Amino acid sequence: MERIRAAWRHGSMALVVGLAAVHAGAKPPAPPPAEWIKVENPGPVVGADGKLHQATCSGLPGTDPTFSFWTKRGKSKNLAVYFEGGGACWDNLTCTFPIADVPGNVPQFFVPAIPPTTDPSTFDGIFRTDHSSNPVKDWNFVYIPYCTGDIHTGSVTRQYNNVGHPTLPLPASFPIEHRGFDNFMVVLDWIKSNIDAPKRILVAGSSAGGYGATANFPWLASTYPHAHMYVIADASQGVTTPAFDTGTPGRGSWDMNLAPWVFGEDPSLIPGPDLLRVAASAHPNAKIAQFTTAFDGVQIGFYGVMKQYYGPGGSCPNVGVDWSQQMLGTLQSYAAEVPNYRHYLAAGNYHTNLRSPLFYTEDSAGMTYSNWVAAMLRNRGGTEGFGGGLWRNLACEDCLVPPPCP
């Protein structure tokens, strides 16, 4: 692993074809800059919190528990850290039904292992190094996969009961390793050993990864206190129910590990919609952003499960309207109360943008999303950059008007 770190720091690794899989302890080939390197099965580390952490995926029976992550050298002194999305699981029902090759009518809640086809070099959006409108095309990158069902915050092993999956041969009872925070601590240790004082850091994530970015960027801000910090939570609005936020099962199933100097010692005291507010307020010189569509179908679906089993939720019985009303209330309260926050509210019901071609074409709020992100990154953090300019709260026409409950 030390050889990998040293080679990455000095830009001496070369990739012969495509995506390299670098095994810990093996002498790697030497790729040129701008190629993705896979760091496979990293060893345990003492993390930034002073505790021992071992990286792993969920360990759902029948899946590969090996955790790996990807990195890419850029030409700039900047760093982008991306947290992957992939659902969540927190009780017998949701953990019995992973995202898998199953019939379309079977529920699917979380990614239990890193798919063998994962390859950041094939992704669109901010991963397109050949697109002239990509504001991070020449940045250093770290890509953190998601395979633990805990929005990148867990550090616990939980036992769940099979409620009756119709096609997967799961045992009657099985453990899930909710170790997303452990994985992040391992990756952060690698970053500290390989990234020298970045000038700017973008911490971003989509869906569950947006919560991972929200929860974990304070650790990066603490590691690099002189860097200008930017955060994008993509399709992760925090619309939850109090019973889910405080329950085990519920959010408590993950034993959430949050930076205590930001979130306090008991994460359950912070409601889902307030996680980003608390983090943004604790970092007034960081720029904090959210993206969502007006009726994100995936977010509405997860909220519907919470409302059904961890209710009551909002007053409107229509789940989509209820979610929309709460989402809009949060966006507008953030915009009014958090000076270093901005949102981009797009039309439609699709889910996530940062890894999509829509990053360059979405313009329903009055400017393309890629240009909006570029405006966010153009100026350094601090209150002097927040008073106007192109980086402002944007929304599609009439999208800030709460829909009436039918």
Buried (B, 14 or more C-beta within 10 A) or exposed (E): BEBBBEBBBEEEBBBEEEBBBBBBEEEBEBBEEBBBBBBBBBEEBEBBBEEEBBBBBBBBBBBBBEBBBBBBBBEBBBBBBBBBBBBBBBBBBBBBBBBBEBEEEEBBBBBBBBEEEBBBBEBBBBBBBEBEBBBBBBBBBBBBBBBBBBBBBBBBBBEBBBEEBEEBEBEEEBBBBBBBBBBBBBBBBBBBBBBEEBEBBBBBBBBBBBBBBBBBBBBBBBBBEEBBBBBBBBBBBBBBBBBBBBBEBBBBBBBBBBBEEBBEEEBBEBBBBBBBBBBBBBBBBBBBBBBBBBBBEBBBBBBBBBBEBBEEBBEBEBBBBBBBBBBBBBBBEBBEEBEBBBBBBBBBBBBBBBBBEBBBEBBBBEBBBBBBBBBBBEBBBEEEBBEEEEBBBBBBEEBBEBBEEE
